[in-house]
């Protein structure tokens, strides 16, 4: 497929305008920028901090309920869709795109900071250790991934099951219907781009500060804004190369490499640190996390105000919310074919589980070192500069030069994966859900993200980045709640349809309602049709049959037409207002033939089918070999079932999107 230059102009230029306003403050008022951004942050957290806390609590509860309920059986795509990526590659991409830089920056720094300045306990006490680890687990646990999950699930569900464009506004279709293509939909996508760009810029700022600190530790390169700008330029150049290579080659390979190196680094610390104590600490930390989860979820310190909640929990929630369009869109793109239960379980618990182990290994080891051989020196160094914490930590372990070098490489690669993944996602949103765009567009967004990070670093450092992140997350918190409501409405409609089919026995069969003769069936068994024969069958048999039904439906007052997509799939569509369209389509599909001989492993064969698809995403079947009248009979059977199903009010909530994406 030829990539083309395409943008959704209101979203593209609207997002640039909003981001430009923030950058104008940093460029036009450099001396006052830090104060301006700080006042903005304080005002938002004072008046709307409760909204961040409540939004995250609601989202987590909803994700757990969806996972455990019957909604968990629904698929992100047609019922017969299979995952696009292997499980290991899928998990590696989830991990690297989600929190990589943050784990490197805060893995030592956050537990040590809470240990020295805990919210309520006595500093550097046993109680401070407990509170430090439980708070760290809380900030990096399933709450963060629940935010990513609701955005990703909404995008994947409506994008792959109903073939709506893969953009944020599509998740609001059950609530807005066709208005998603108007000003409200544009505003939603603008909020998503603004939040994504500033969220990525914050991660870039964290990453470049840590790379600069690591280079200073290893080679003596000074810590300065000039060096940090140079690091941004170099890393963004590498990210651009990754963007050009595409998702499968660039992001996947880098993600798997980073996951492997990160695990090796963690195992090294586990082996040379207080290994036995760390296993015990992990169990204790997990128990403390679960014990305090509900209270911390809703604890905004309303009766005992403290700046700690603003500096840590509320900032984190805003950061995760601002990142959610990016991570949500990214995990949606790689999660086609997964069930809702599989998606939520993996997204919530696997990355969070790894994070818990990481924070225990690095955080508890750092506390152990500070309270023993370092005699408080490690904590003092971290208090003066959080970005040097990881490298100061390594200086107390064997081979500090090697581990620090690996850490710098890890942060750099995490930097690259965040930048290239982010540019792919932002480009898709700005292009109205189009994923096949020109390389120039993706390179533009990649470079623009670097410019935003550089300007905000110069305008006020990490504080400025945090302030604009918190500001950009506020409108998108409301969008997330709307996405959740819309997702529940869509899933309720699908589940009602499945239950209704089960009750009246109208489930779609595994084969067409009108079968072929046994002689023709035997012929197909002995000689599987080729790809060319399937295409000829669709053009010569399927399309004329569907056109005849469309004419008859139109003559009888029910408008219908036949449409064809760029992959050669044809479909009969009968539009319906306020409910799903009736769609009966046939596309070329293929699946590998089982290999029965070791000699055939190097040349796997494919079996081709003329597979049906429907507006509900129900499982299709092969109609190859049916005659003209048999195809018409099968269409009428499906149309009769459609008319029967839409009598249910729950099933009338949605109708399909205007374009089918054929599965091959």
C-alpha positions in Angstrom: 0.0 0.0 0.0 1.4 3.4 -1.0 1.6 5.8 2.0 0.1 9.2 1.5 0.3 12.6 3.1 -2.9 13.1 5.1 -3.9 15.2 8.1 -7.1 16.1 9.9 -6.5 19.9 9.6 -8.6 21.1 12.6 -6.8 18.6 14.9 -3.4 19.0 13.4 -3.3 22.8 13.5 -5.4 23.0 16.7 -2.9 20.9 18.6 0.0 22.9 17.3 -1.7 26.1 18.4 -2.4 24.9 21.9 1.2 23.5 22.3 2.5 26.7 20.8 0.9 28.8 23.5 2.8 27.0 26.2 6.0 27.2 24.3 5.5 30.9 23.7 5.5 31.4 27.5 8.9 29.6 27.7 10.4 31.4 24.8 8.9 34.9 25.3 9.2 35.1 29.1 12.2 32.8 30.0 12.9 34.5 33.3 9.3 34.3 34.5 8.4 31.0 32.9 9.2 28.9 35.9 7.0 31.1 38.2 4.1 31.1 35.6 4.2 27.4 35.2 4.4 26.9 39.0 1.4 29.0 39.6 -0.6 27.2 37.0 0.3 23.8 38.6 -0.6 25.0 42.1 -4.0 26.4 40.9 -5.0 23.2 39.1 -4.0 20.8 41.9 -5.7 23.0 44.6 -9.0 23.1 42.7 -9.0 19.8 40.7 -6.6 17.5 42.5 -9.7 15.6 43.8 -10.8 15.0 40.2 -7.5 13.2 39.3 -7.8 11.0 42.4 -11.4 10.1 41.8 -11.0 9.5 38.0 -8.2 7.0 38.6 -10.2 5.2 41.3 -13.2 4.9 39.1 -11.2 3.6 36.1 -9.4 0.9 38.2 -12.6 -0.4 39.6 -14.2 -0.5 36.2 -11.3 -2.3 34.6 -11.3 -5.0 37.3 -15.1 -5.5 36.9 -14.9 -5.8 33.1 -12.1 -8.3 33.4 -14.0 -10.5 35.9 -17.4 -10.2 34.2 -18.9 -11.8 31.1 -17.6 -8.8 29.1 -14.2 -10.3 29.4 -15.1 -12.9 26.7 -15.5 -10.3 24.0 -12.8 -9.9 21.5 -10.8 -6.9 20.2 -11.7 -7.6 16.6 -13.9 -10.2 14.9 -14.6 -13.3 16.9 -12.2 -15.3 14.7 -9.4 -12.7 14.8 -5.9 -13.9 16.0 -3.3 -11.8 17.7 -0.9 -9.9 15.4 2.2 -10.3 17.7 3.5 -13.2 19.8 2.8 -13.0 23.6 6.5 -12.2 24.4 6.8 -9.5 21.8 3.5 -8.0 23.0 4.5 -7.9 26.6 7.9 -6.4 25.8 6.3 -3.6 23.8 3.9 -2.9 26.6 6.7 -2.6 29.1 9.1 -0.5 27.0 6.4 2.0 25.8 4.9 2.4 29.2 7.3 3.3 32.0 10.9 2.6 30.9 12.5 5.9 31.5 10.6 6.4 34.8 11.8 3.1 36.2 15.4 4.0 35.6 15.0 7.5 37.0 12.8 6.7 40.0 13.8 3.1 40.8 16.3 4.3 43.4 15.3 7.9 43.8 11.7 7.5 44.8 12.0 4.9 47.6 15.1 6.7 49.0 13.2 10.1 48.9 10.2 8.7 50.8 12.5 6.9 53.2 14.2 10.3 54.0 11.0 12.4 53.8 8.0 10.1 54.3 4.4 11.4 54.2 3.6 10.6 57.8 6.3 8.4 59.4 9.5 9.3 61.2 12.3 9.9 58.6 14.9 7.0 58.2 12.9 4.7 60.6 11.5 1.2 60.0 8.1 2.8 59.6 9.6 5.0 56.9 10.9 2.0 55.0 7.4 0.4 55.1 5.8 3.7 53.9 8.4 4.4 51.3 7.9 1.0 49.6 4.1 0.9 49.9 3.8 4.4 48.4 6.3 3.6 45.6 4.3 0.4 44.7 1.1 2.5 44.8 2.4 5.1 42.4 3.8 2.5 39.9 1.2 -0.2 40.3 -2.1 -1.2 38.7 -3.6 2.3 39.0 -1.3 3.7 36.3 -1.9 0.7 34.0 -5.7 1.0 34.5 -5.5 4.5 33.0 -3.6 3.1 30.0 -6.0 0.1 29.8 -9.2 2.1 29.5 -7.9 4.2 26.7 -6.3 1.3 24.9 -9.3 -1.0 25.4 -11.7 1.7 24.0 -9.6 2.3 21.0 -9.0 -1.4 20.2 -12.6 -2.4 20.8 -14.2 0.2 18.5 -11.3 0.2 16.1 -11.0 -3.5 15.5 -14.5 -4.8 16.3 -16.5 -2.0 14.5 -13.8 -0.8 12.1 -14.0 2.8 13.3 -10.8 4.9 12.8 -8.1 4.2 15.4 -8.3 7.6 17.1 -9.5 8.8 20.5 -12.8 10.2 19.2 -13.9 6.8 18.0 -14.2 5.6 21.6 -17.0 8.1 22.1 -19.2 6.9 19.3 -22.0 5.4 21.4 -22.4 8.8 23.1 -21.9 11.2 20.3 -22.8 9.2 17.2 -22.0 11.2 14.0 -20.9 14.2 16.1 -17.6 12.6 16.7 -16.7 14.0 13.2 -17.5 17.5 14.3 -16.0 20.1 16.8 -16.4 17.9 19.8 -14.5 15.0 18.2 -11.8 17.5 17.0 -11.5 18.8 20.6 -11.1 15.3 22.0 -8.3 14.5 19.6 -6.6 17.9 20.3 -6.6 17.2 24.0 -5.1 13.7 23.3 -2.3 15.1 21.2 -1.5 17.9 23.6 -1.4 15.5 26.6 0.7 13.0 24.7 3.3 15.5 23.5 3.7 17.0 27.0 3.7 13.6 28.6 6.4 12.4 26.3 8.3 15.7 26.8 8.3 15.1 30.5 9.7 11.6 30.1 12.3 13.0 27.7 13.3 15.6 30.2 13.7 13.0 32.9 15.7 10.8 30.5 18.0 13.5 29.3 18.8 14.6 32.8 19.7 11.1 33.8 21.8 10.5 30.7 23.6 13.7 31.4 24.2 12.7 35.0 25.4 9.3 33.9 27.8 10.7 31.4 29.1 13.1 34.1 29.6 10.2 36.4 31.4 8.1 33.8 33.4 10.7 31.9 33.2 14.0 33.7 31.0 15.7 31.0 29.5 18.7 32.8 25.8 18.8 33.7 24.4 21.7 31.8 21.6 22.8 29.5 23.9 22.8 26.5 24.9 19.2 27.0 21.2 18.2 27.6 20.2 19.9 24.3 22.9 18.0 22.5 21.7 14.7 24.1 18.1 15.5 22.9 19.3 16.1 19.4 21.4 12.9 19.3 18.7 10.7 20.8 15.9 12.2 18.6 18.1 11.5 15.6 18.2 7.8 16.6 14.4 7.9 17.3 13.9 9.2 13.8 15.8 6.3 12.3 13.6 3.9 14.3 10.5 5.7 13.1 11.5 5.3 9.5 12.0 1.6 9.9 8.4 1.1 11.1 6.7 -0.5 14.0 7.6 -4.1 13.5 11.3 -3.5 12.9 12.1 -0.5 15.0 9.9 -0.5 18.1 9.6 -4.2 18.5 13.4 -5.0 18.2 14.3 -2.1 20.6 11.6 -3.1 23.1 12.8 -6.7 23.2 16.5 -5.6 23.5 15.7 -3.2 26.4 13.6 -5.8 28.3 16.4 -8.3 28.1 19.1 -5.8 29.3 16.8 -4.4 32.0 16.2 -7.9 33.4 19.9 -8.7 33.3 20.7 -5.5 35.2 18.1 -6.2 37.8 19.3 -9.8 38.3 22.8 -8.5 38.8 21.6 -6.1 41.6 19.6 -9.0 43.1 22.7 -11.2 43.1 25.2 -8.8 44.6 22.7 -7.1 46.9 21.1 -8.5 50.1 19.4 -11.3 48.1 17.7 -13.1 50.9 16.3 -10.0 52.4 15.1 -8.8 49.1 12.8 -11.8 48.6 11.4 -11.2 52.1 11.1 -7.5 51.4 9.1 -8.2 48.2 6.5 -10.3 50.0 6.2 -7.6 52.7 6.0 -4.8 50.1 3.3 -6.6 48.2 1.3 -7.1 51.4 1.6 -3.4 52.4 0.5 -2.4 49.0 -2.6 -4.5 49.0 -3.4 -3.5 52.6 -3.3 0.2 52.0 -4.6 0.3 48.4 -8.1 1.4 49.0 -7.2 4.1 51.5 -4.4 5.5 49.3 -6.7 5.4 46.2 -9.0 8.0 47.7 -6.7 9.7 50.3 -6.2 13.3 49.3 -5.2 14.4 52.8 -8.3 16.6 52.9 -8.2 17.0 56.7 -4.5 17.3 56.9 -3.3 19.2 53.8 0.3 18.4 52.8 2.3 19.5 49.7 3.5 15.9 49.5 0.3 14.7 47.8 0.7 17.4 45.1 4.4 16.7 44.5 4.0 13.0 44.2 0.6 11.2 43.9 -1.3 13.9 42.0 1.6 14.6 39.7 1.9 10.9 38.9 -1.8 10.6 38.2 -1.6 13.6 35.9 1.5 12.2 34.2 -0.2 8.8 33.6 -3.3 10.5 32.3 -1.4 12.7 29.9 0.5 9.6 28.7 -2.6 7.5 28.3 -3.4 8.6 24.7 0.1 7.6 23.7 0.4 4.3 25.6 -3.3 3.5 25.1 -3.1 4.1 21.3 0.2 2.1 21.1 -1.1 -0.9 23.0 -4.3 -0.8 21.0 -2.3 -1.0 17.8 -0.5 -4.1 19.0 -3.5 -5.9 20.7 -5.8 -6.8 17.9 -7.2 -10.3 18.4 -6.9 -10.4 22.2 -9.9 -10.9 24.4 -11.0 -8.2 26.8 -10.0 -10.4 29.8 -6.6 -11.2 28.3 -6.0 -7.5 27.5 -6.9 -6.2 30.9 -5.1 -9.0 32.8 -1.9 -8.5 30.8 -1.9 -4.7 30.8 -2.7 -4.3 34.5 -0.7 -7.1 36.1 2.3 -8.1 34.0 4.0 -4.7 33.6 3.0 -3.8 37.2 4.3 -7.1 38.5 7.7 -6.5 36.8 7.7 -3.0 38.2 7.1 -4.2 41.8 10.1 -6.6 41.5 12.2 -3.8 40.0 11.3 -1.3 42.7 12.0 -3.9 45.4 15.4 -4.9 44.1 16.6 -1.3 43.5 14.7 0.5 46.2 15.2 -1.9 49.1 18.9 -2.4 48.1 19.4 1.4 48.1 17.8 1.7 51.6 19.9 -1.2 52.8 23.2 0.4 51.5 22.3 3.9 52.8 21.6 2.5 56.3 24.8 0.4 56.4 28.0 1.0 54.3 27.0 4.4 52.9 26.1 5.7 56.4 23.5 8.1 54.9 25.8 9.4 52.1 23.6 7.8 49.4 20.5 9.5 50.7 22.3 12.9 50.9 23.5 12.6 47.3 20.0 11.7 46.1 18.4 14.6 48.0 20.7 17.1 46.3 20.1 15.7 42.8 17.6 13.0 42.1 19.0 12.3 38.6 22.4 11.0 40.0 20.7 8.6 42.3 21.1 5.5 40.2 24.7 6.1 39.4 25.6 6.9 43.1 23.8 3.7 43.9 25.9 1.6 41.5 29.1 3.1 43.0 28.5 1.0 46.1 28.2 -2.2 44.0 30.8 -4.2 42.0 31.7 -3.1 38.5 30.1 0.4 38.8 31.5 1.6 35.4 29.9 -1.4 33.6 26.5 -1.1 35.3 26.4 2.7 34.9 27.2 2.4 31.2 24.4 -0.2 30.8 22.1 2.2 32.6 22.9 5.1 30.3 22.3 2.8 27.3 19.0 1.6 28.8 17.8 5.1 29.4 18.8 6.1 25.9 17.0 3.2 24.3 13.9 3.9 26.4 14.2 7.4 25.2 14.2 6.2 21.6 11.2 3.8 22.1 9.2 6.5 23.8 9.9 9.1 21.0 9.3 6.8 18.0 6.2 5.2 19.5 4.9 8.6 20.5 5.4 10.0 17.0 3.6 7.1 15.4 0.7 7.6 17.8 0.4 11.4 17.6 0.7 11.1 13.8 -2.2 8.6 13.7 -4.4 10.9 15.8 -3.5 14.0 13.8 -4.3 12.1 10.6 -7.8 11.1 11.7 -6.9 7.5 12.6 -4.9 6.9 9.4 -1.9 4.6 10.2 -0.4 4.4 6.8 1.0 7.9 6.4 4.2 9.3 4.9 7.6 9.0 6.7 7.8 12.8 6.6 4.8 13.2 8.9 6.1 10.8 11.5 9.6 12.5 11.4 7.9 15.9 11.9 6.2 14.7 15.1 9.4 13.1 16.3 11.3 16.2 15.9 8.6 18.4 17.3 8.5 16.3 20.5 12.2 17.0 20.9 11.7 20.7 20.4 9.0 20.8 23.0 11.2 19.0 25.6 14.1 21.3 24.8 12.1 24.5 25.2 10.5 23.5 28.4 13.8 22.3 29.9 15.3 25.7 29.2 12.2 27.4 30.5 12.2 25.8 33.9 13.7 22.4 33.9 11.8 19.4 35.2 9.4 21.7 37.1 8.1 23.3 33.9 7.7 19.9 32.3 5.7 18.7 35.3 3.5 21.8 35.3 2.4 21.6 31.7 1.8 17.9 32.1 -0.6 18.5 35.0 -2.3 21.2 33.0 -2.7 19.1 29.8 -4.1 16.1 31.8 -7.0 18.1 33.3 -9.3 18.1 30.2 -8.3 14.5 29.3 -9.4 13.2 32.7 -12.9 14.1 31.7 -12.4 12.5 28.3 -11.3 9.3 30.0 -14.5 9.1 32.1 -16.5 9.6 28.9 -14.5 6.8 27.2 -15.3 4.5 30.0 -19.0 5.2 29.9 -19.0 4.8 26.1 -17.1 1.5 26.3 -19.6 0.1 28.8 -22.4 1.0 26.5 -20.8 -0.6 23.5 -19.9 -3.8 25.4 -23.4 -4.0 26.9 -24.9 -3.9 23.4 -22.6 -6.7 22.2 -23.2 -8.9 25.2 -26.9 -8.4 24.8 -26.7 -9.5 21.2 -24.7 -12.6 22.1 -27.2 -13.5 24.8 -30.1 -13.0 22.5 -28.6 -15.2 19.9 -28.0 -17.9 22.5 -31.6 -17.7 23.7 -33.3 -17.9 20.3 -30.8 -20.3 18.8 -29.8 -17.9 16.0 -26.1 -18.1 16.5 -24.1 -17.7 13.3 -23.1 -21.1 12.1 -19.6 -22.3 11.3 -20.7 -22.8 7.7 -23.1 -21.0 5.4 -26.8 -21.5 5.9 -27.1 -22.8 2.3 -24.4 -25.5 1.8 -22.8 -26.7 -1.3 -23.4 -30.1 -2.8 -21.3 -33.0 -1.5 -19.6 -33.4 -4.9 -18.5 -29.8 -4.9 -17.4 -30.2 -1.3 -15.3 -33.2 -2.2 -13.7 -31.3 -5.1 -12.6 -28.5 -2.7 -11.1 -31.0 -0.3 -9.0 -32.6 -3.0 -7.8 -29.3 -4.5 -7.7 -26.2 -2.3 -8.5 -23.0 -4.2 -5.7 -20.6 -5.0 -5.6 -16.9 -4.1 -6.4 -16.1 -7.7 -9.4 -18.4 -7.7 -10.8 -16.8 -4.5 -10.5 -13.3 -6.0 -12.2 -14.5 -9.2 -15.0 -16.0 -7.1 -15.6 -12.8 -5.1 -15.7 -10.7 -8.3 -17.7 -13.2 -10.5 -20.1 -14.8 -8.0 -20.3 -12.8 -4.7 -20.5 -9.3 -6.0 -23.3 -10.0 -8.6 -25.3 -11.8 -5.9 -24.9 -9.0 -3.4 -25.8 -6.4 -6.0 -29.0 -8.2 -6.8 -30.0 -8.3 -3.1 -29.1 -4.6 -2.8 -31.3 -3.6 -5.7 -34.2 -5.6 -4.3 -33.9 -4.1 -0.9 -33.7 -0.6 -2.4 -36.8 -1.3 -4.5 -38.7 -2.3 -1.3 -37.8 0.9 0.5 -34.7 -0.3 2.4 -31.7 1.6 1.0 -28.7 -0.7 0.3 -25.6 -0.7 -1.7 -22.5 -2.8 -2.4 -19.1 -1.4 -1.5 -15.5 -2.6 -2.2 -12.4 -1.8 -0.2 -8.8 -1.5 -1.5 -8.1 -5.2 -0.6 -10.9 -6.5 -2.9 -13.4 -7.3 -0.1 -17.0 -6.7 -1.2 -19.9 -6.0 1.2 -23.6 -5.4 1.1 -24.5 -2.6 3.4 -28.0 -1.5 4.4 -27.7 1.7 6.5 -29.9 2.0 9.6 -30.3 5.1 11.8 -29.8 4.7 15.5 -28.6 1.1 15.2 -25.9 -1.0 13.5 -26.0 -1.2 9.7 -26.6 -4.5 8.2 -23.4 -5.7 6.7 -22.8 -8.9 4.8 -19.3 -8.9 3.4 -16.9 -11.4 1.9 -13.1 -11.0 1.9 -10.0 -13.0 0.9 -8.6 -14.6 4.1 -5.8 -17.0 4.5 -4.3 -19.3 7.2 -1.3 -21.5 7.3 -1.8 -25.2 6.5 -0.6 -27.6 9.1 2.9 -29.0 8.4 3.0 -32.8 8.6 6.6 -33.3 7.4 9.9 -31.9 8.8 11.0 -31.4 5.2 8.2 -28.9 4.7 9.0 -26.6 7.5 11.0 -24.3 5.3 8.2 -23.7 2.8 4.9 -23.3 4.8 1.8 -23.3 2.6 -1.3 -21.1 2.9 -5.0 -22.1 2.5 -7.2 -19.4 1.1 -10.9 -18.8 1.8 -13.7 -16.5 0.8 -14.6 -15.5 4.4 -17.7 -13.6 5.4 -17.8 -10.8 7.9 -20.6 -8.9 9.6 -21.2 -5.5 11.3 -21.3 -7.2 14.8 -17.8 -8.7 14.5 -19.3 -12.3 14.7 -17.3 -15.2 13.5 -17.3 -15.6 9.7 -17.1 -18.7 7.5 -16.0 -19.8 4.1 -18.5 -19.4 1.2 -16.2 -20.6 -1.6 -18.1 -22.8 -4.0 -21.6 -21.4 -3.3 -23.6 -20.6 -6.4 -25.5 -17.4 -7.1 -28.8 -18.5 -5.6 -27.1 -20.1 -2.6 -25.2 -16.9 -1.8 -28.5 -14.9 -1.9 -30.1 -17.4 0.4 -27.3 -17.1 2.9 -27.5 -13.3 2.8 -31.3 -13.5 3.5 -30.7 -15.8 6.4 -28.3 -13.4 8.0 -30.6 -10.4 7.2 -33.5 -12.2 8.9 -31.3 -12.8 12.0 -30.2 -9.2 11.9 -33.9 -7.9 11.9 -34.6 -10.3 14.8 -31.6 -9.1 16.9 -32.2 -5.4 16.5 -35.5 -5.6 18.3 -33.5 -5.7 21.5 -33.0 -2.1 22.8 -29.5 -2.9 24.0 -28.4 -4.0 20.5 -29.5 -0.6 19.0 -26.8 1.4 20.8 -24.3 1.2 18.0 -24.0 0.9 14.2 -20.9 -0.1 12.4 -18.4 2.3 10.9 -18.4 3.1 7.2 -15.4 1.0 6.2 -14.4 -2.6 6.7 -10.7 -3.5 7.0 -10.4 -6.9 5.5 -8.5 -9.5 7.4 -5.9 -11.4 5.4 
